[in-house]
Amino acid sequence: MSEADFPLLSLIILFPLLGAIATGITGNIKLAKKIALAIASLELILTVAVLLLFNAAKGDDFQLVEQYAWIPSLNIEFLIGIDGISVLFLPMSALLTLMAIIASWNSVQHLQPFHFALLLALEGITIGVFSALDMVLFFLFWELTLPPIFFLIGLWGIGPQRRSAALKYTLFMLFGGVPLLFAIIILAINHATDVKGLIPEDLSFSLPVLLDTPLPDNLQAVVFLLLLAGFAVKAPLIPFHTWLPTAAMEGPTQITALLIGLKLGVYGILRFTMPLAPSAAVEYSWVLGILGAITLIYGALIALQQTNLRRLLAYASISHVGLVIIGIASLTIQGIQGAIFQLFNFTLIASSLMLVAGFIQHRLASTEVIHLGGLAKVMPRLTGFYFLFVLASIGIPGTSGFPAELLLIFGALIAHPGLGITALAGAVLSAAYMLSFTRKAFLGPITQSAVSQAQDLRPRELALLCVTALLILGFGFLPNSILKTNQVAAEVWLSHLLDQSMQGNSRLAGVVKR
């Protein structure tokens, strides 16, 4: 690990939290908006600075590490840092928060300072999730994401059941937190046992330490299943997915964009579940692959039946999560890099599509296909961006969706032909449900008077979508700018899993031989 000379990571975690306080106590609505916008813009600059300071050649090592004593009696520390797996998600979190603030500039009609304060608080907490290297600190940030989202959905949702949706989301996440906490405790106690120490004096919650602490075979499966269950809820994977379509229909679209753009659950599987229980991860990779395949196909088939754009995008997000899980389960360098790339794409593509749905909802008070039709005639700029995002979503060459899906499909094919065929089938179904809805909603004659009077993108909205469109095209033509950032980390991640699995099998073989 390389220690930081300046506490930059602490700054980018605390800066939006302090900005949230300043925004929330401001009585002037216009001033609150300007403060929120300024804080989010500066935060994006700071996270980009982190990315520029990151040394990709040493991407397997944690960099910009900060370590401070927090709860010494339990050896719990404020330990944060980044590596090739996590570094990209910091600027993406900042960019998505800035997009959410701009998208909700005129759509929020009450308690505006509180709304923007919650968005900034959620940004700081989310960056804490991606930066935390102490398991208790990670769990703290993980649970702290619940209050802002609960209030954002419950107070500013657009559906009649928004409070029920907020409660449903919170209960699902609290349920998922229970197995995570049990797994963290087991890992800490195992470390104390491994060093033949005492409890609590020799407990360790440090991720780098736990990665180097061997986990006995009888605990591998337990820890793997506990971590997988906890993260599967937030990913979401089948059968824990029902909260996302509900949140998409009842919550504000900018918050849904955050939920589908920042896949904290999938990140948790990649960051913690697989490397902390490597032998079980390799042994049960087929289970993870099947779970991903079911999620991929199920989400796509349900999306085919949808008549509401917001619900369709929610199920499309679930389906794409299944594809990412297949890539992780393939245990190939192509699959791992494709999974990280696709998580990056969620922020650019899926969230942009949901924001477009929000713009339509704000103008027409509906995203049901029966209330649409002929949108391309009256909203050509919005339609142009929507088409680009749809093409990126289905992986058309020239967009950032293409290299990500290509890597995922190749990784699945290398691991098992059945997984590869499933991934290809998912790509075909993705094109089917996206293009079918597009034809009905954007093409054809105008049948609703509200559509004929709809206003096209405003300058602020146009600038917002231009940024993501340029990034999608730029990374589509230059994918190596993303891949080189995590290549070393992905190779070390994969070798750690395979090496630890082989060592576990060798120990087991030695026991059997004796």
N, C-alpha and C positions, 0 to 999 in steps of 0.2 A: 504494500500500500504506500502511496505517496501523500505525505501530509501537505496541506494547503498553507501557503504563506499568508493568505488573506482569507477570512471566513466568507467566501463568496456564496457558498451554498446556504449557509445560515442566513445570509442577507436576502437571497431570493425566496427563502421560506418566510422570513419575518416581514419583508417589505410589503407584500400584499395584505398580510394580516394587520399591520399598522395602517395601511391604506384603507382597509375595511372599517377600522375604528373611525378614521377621519371622515370617511364617506357617510357612515351611519349617524354620526352626531351632527352632521351639517343640516341645518334647517332649510337651506335654499336648494331647491330641486336642481336648478341649472348648474349650480356650483358642485353639487354632489355628482352629477353626470360628468362634469369636466374633471373632477378629481379622480373618479373611477377610470376614465379614459386615459388620463395621464399616468396613473399608477400601472395600469395594464400595459401601456405602451413601453414604459421604462422597464417593466418586468420582462417583456419580450426581448428588449435589448440586452438585459443582464443574462438571460438564459442563452441567447445567441453567443454572448461572450464566453459562457461556460463551454459551449460547443467548440468555439474557436481555440480555447485553451486546452481542450482535450487532445491527448496524444493517441491517435488511432493505432499506432504501431505497438503501443503498450495497452491496448484495449482490454486485455485479460486482467489487468491489475486495476484495483480501485484507486481512483485519482481524486484530487481535491478533498482528501479525507479530513474531517474534523472530528475530534474526539474529546468529549468533556464528561466529567463525572456527573451522574444524575441521581441515581439511588444506589450509593456505594454498598449498602448492606446486602443488596441482592446482585451486585455487579452489573447493574443496568446503567447504560451510558447513553448520552446523546451522541450517537455515532452515525455520521452521514458521509456519503461519497458516491461516486459514479463510476461506471465502466462502460464498455462498448454496448452492453445490452440496454442500459438505462438512459444513456446520455441524450438520445434523440427525443425522449419523451418529455424532457424539460421544456425546450422551446415549443414543442407541439402543445403542451398544456397551456403555456402562455399565449400562444397564437389562438387557440380555441376559446380561451377566456375573453380575449380581446374581441373575437368574432361575436361571442355571445353578448357582450356589452353593447356592441354596435347594433346587433340585430334587435335588441330589446330597447333601443333608444327611444322609440315612440310607441312601442306596443304596450309598455307597462304604464298603467294609468293611476295606480295608487301605491303608497309607501315606496316611492322610487328610491330614496336614499338607502333604505333597508335592503331593497332588492339588489342594488349594485354592491352594497357592502357584503352581502352573502356570496355574491359571485367572486369577489376578491378573496374572501376568506376561504372559499372552496378551492381557489387557485393555489394559495399557499399550502393548504393541507394536502392537496393532490401532489404537488411537487415534493412535499415531505414524504409521501408514500413512495415515490420513485427514487428518493435519495437515501432513505433510511437503511442503515446496515446493522442496527440493533433490532432484534425481533420484537421486543416490547415496544420500542419506539415506533416501529412499523405498525404494530397492532394499534397503538394509540392514534396515529394518523389515519389508519384504515377506519377506525370507528368514528373518528371526528368528521369524516365525510358525511355521516348520516344527518346531523342536525341541519346543515345548510340545505341539503337536497330535500329534506322533509318540508321545510318552510317554503322553499322555492316552488315545489310542486303544489303544496297545500294552499298557499296564499295567492299564487299567480297562475294556477292552472286554468286551462280553457274549457275543461269539461265539467259537467255537473257533479261527477264523482271524484273530483280532484283530491278531496281530503281522504277519501277511502284509498285512493291510489297512493298518496303519500304514506299512509299508514301501512299499506301492503308492502311497499318498497322497504320501509324501515324494519318491519317484522322479518321479511326475507333476509335482510342483511344482518340483523341481530342473530337470526338462526345460523347463518353462515359463519358468524364470528365465534360461535361456541367450539366447533372442531378446530378452528385455527388456534385458539387459546390452549386447548388441550395439547395440540401438537407442539406448540412452543414450549410448554412446560416439560413435556417428555424429552425434547431435545436438550433443554438446559440440564435436567437431571441426568441424562445420559452422559453429558460432558463431565459432570462432577464424578460420576461413577467411573468413567474411562480414565480419569487422572487419579483415581483412588483418593479423592478428596472428600470434603465434608459439605453438607448442605446446611445453610445456603452459601457458605463462604466460597465454594468453588463452582457455583453455578456460572454458566456463561450464556449470554443471549446474543453475542456477536456473530453475525453471519460469516465473516471470514474464519473465525475460530470453529464454528459449527461445521463449516464445509470441510475442515481438516480433521474433524473428530469422527472416527468410524462409528457407524450405527449398527448394532447387532442385528443379525438376520431376523430375530423374532420381533424386532421393532420396526424394521424397514417397511413392511406392508402396512402396519398401523399408522405410522407417520405419513406415509404416502397417501393413504385413503383419507385421513383426517384433513390434510392440506388440500387434497383434490376436492373434497366435499365443500370445504369452506370457500375456495376460490371459484368452484363451479357455479355457486349461487350468483355471484356477481358477474361472471363471464358474459352472459349466462349460457349454461348448457342444459339440454333436456335432462330431467324434467323440471328444472328450477327456473324456467324461462318466462313464466307467465307474468311476472311483474313488469317486464319491459314493454310489451304491447299495451298494457294498462297505462303505464306512465306516458307512453307516446300519445295515447288518445286523450288523457286527462290533464297531463302536465303541459307547461309552456314549451314550445318547440325548441327554444334556445337551450333549455335544460335537457331535453331529450337529445339534442345534438351533443351536449357534454357527455351524457350517459353512453351514447353509442360511439362517440369519438375517442373516449379515454377508456380502454378496456383494462381496467385495473385487475379484474379477475384473471384474465389470460396472462397478463404480466406476472401475476403472483404464481401461476403455474410454471411459467418459464423461469422466474427468478428463484423461487423457493421449493416448490413441490418436487420438481425433477432432480435438481442437484443435491438437495438435502436427504433424499432417500434414493440414491442412484441405482442400487441393485433392484429395488422394487420397481423403480421407474422403467428400467430395461425389461424386467420380467413381465410387467403388466402393461407394456407399451401397446400390446394388441388390444387390451381393454380400452385404453385411451383412444386408440385409433377407431375402434368400433363406436365409441361414444361420440367422437367427432363426426364420423360418417352418418350416424343417425341424426345428429343435430343439423348437419349440412342438408341432408335430403328432406327431413321433416320441415325445417324452416322454409326451404324452397317450395315445397308442395303447398304449404299453408299460404305462403306469399302469393302463389298463383291464384288463389281464391279471393284475394282481397280487393275491395272496391274503394278503400280509403288509402290515400297516399301515405299518411303518417303510419298507419298500421302496417302497410306493405313494407315500408322502410325498416320498421322494427323487426319484422320477421326476416327481411333480407339481412339485417345485421346479425341476427341469431344464426342464420345459415352460413354467413361468412366466418363467424366464430368457429363453427364446425370445421371449416376448411383450414383455419389456422391450427386447430387442435390436431388435425390429421398431419399437418406439417411438423408439429412438435413431436408427435408420436412416431414419425418416420425415422427419427434418430439419424438423419443425414444432414450434412452441412447445407445442402440445397433447401431442405425442409425448414431448418432452423432460421436461416437467413430470410427465406420467403415468409416465415411467420412474423419475424420482426418487421420486415418491410410492410406486410399487410396490416400489422398493428399501427404502423406509421400512416398507412393509407386510410384507416378508419377516421383519423383526425381530419384528413384533407377531403376525402370523398364522401363518406357516409354522413359526416356532420354537415358538409355543404349541401347535400341533398335534403337533409332535414331542415336546414335553414331556408332553403328554397320553398319547402312545404310550408314553413312558417310565414313566409312572405305571401304565399297564396292564401293561407288561412286568414291572415290579417286583412287582406283585401276583399275576400269573398265569404269569409266566416265559415268556410267549409273546404275540405280536401276530398270529399266524396266525388267519385267519378261522374255521378249523375248530375252534379252541380257544375261540372267543368265542361270541357269540349271546346275546341277552337281557340285555346289559349295562345297558340302560336301567332294568331292573327293580330291580337291586341297587345300581347306582351312578348315581342320578338327578342328583346335582350334577355329577359328572364328565361325564355325558352332555349336560347342559344347556350346559356350556362348550364341549364338543366340537361340538355342533350350531351354536353361535354362530360358532366359528372356521371350520367348514366353510362356512357361509353367507357369511362374509367372504371366504373363499378363492375362492368362485365368483362374487363380486361382487354380492351381493344389496344393493339400496338400503337405506340406513341403517347400513351398515358402511363402514369405510375402504377396503375392496376395491372398492366401487362407483365412486367418483370416479376412482380410479387406472385401473381397466380402461376406464372410459368415455373418459377422455382418451387412453389408448393406442389404443383402437379408432378414435376420431375422427381421431387423428393418422395412423394407418395408412390410413384411407379417403381422407384428404386427399392423402396422398403417392401412393397407387396403390390402385385398387379391389381388385386381387388380394390385396394385403397386408391390406386391411381385411376381406375375406371370410375370409382365413386366420385373422386374429385372432378373428373371430366364431366360426369353427369351433372354435378352441381353447377359447373360453369354454364352448361347448356340451359339448365333450368333458370339460372340467374338471368340469362339473356331473354328467356321466354317471359318471365313475369315483369321485368323492367320494360321491355319493348312493347308488350301488350298493353300495359297501363299507359305508357307514353302515347301510343296511337289513339287510345280512347280519350285521354284528357287534353292533349295538346293539338291534335290534328282533327280534321273533319269540320263540320259546320258549327257555328255558335248557336247554342240552343237556350242559353240563359241570358237574360238582360243584364244581370250583374257582371257577367263576363265581358260583355261588349263595352262596359263602362270602366273596366279595371285599369288601373294605372300601372305602367311598366316600372322597372326598377328605378328607385331614386338614386341620386349621386352617391350617397353614403353606402347604400346597398350594392351599387355597381362596383364601387371601389373594393368593398369587402370580398365579393365573389371574384374579382379580378386577381386578387392576391392568391387565393387557393387555386384558381384556374392556371395561373402561371407556374405555380409550384407543381401541380399535377403534370403539366406538359414538360416542365424542366426535368423533373425526376423520371419522367417516362423516357426521355431521350438520353438522359445521363444517369442511369440507375446506379452506376458505380460510386457516385458521390454519396449515396446512402450505404451501399453494400460494404465499401471499404471501412466505414466507421465501425461496423460490428463484426467484420470478418474474423479478426484475431479472437475476439471474445466468443464468437460462435464456435470456432474450432476448439478453443480451450474448454468451453462448456460441454461440447460433445465428447471430447477425449476424457474429461473428468467422469462423465457418466459411464462410458464404456470401460475405463480403467478400474473404477470402483466396483463395477459389476463383475469384472473378471476376477478381481481380488476376492470378492465375496464368494464367487463360485469355487475359487481355489481353496478358501478356508473350509467351505462346505465339503468339498471333495476330500480334504485332509481329515475331517472329522469322520466321514463315512469310511475312509480307508483304515483309520485306527480302530 
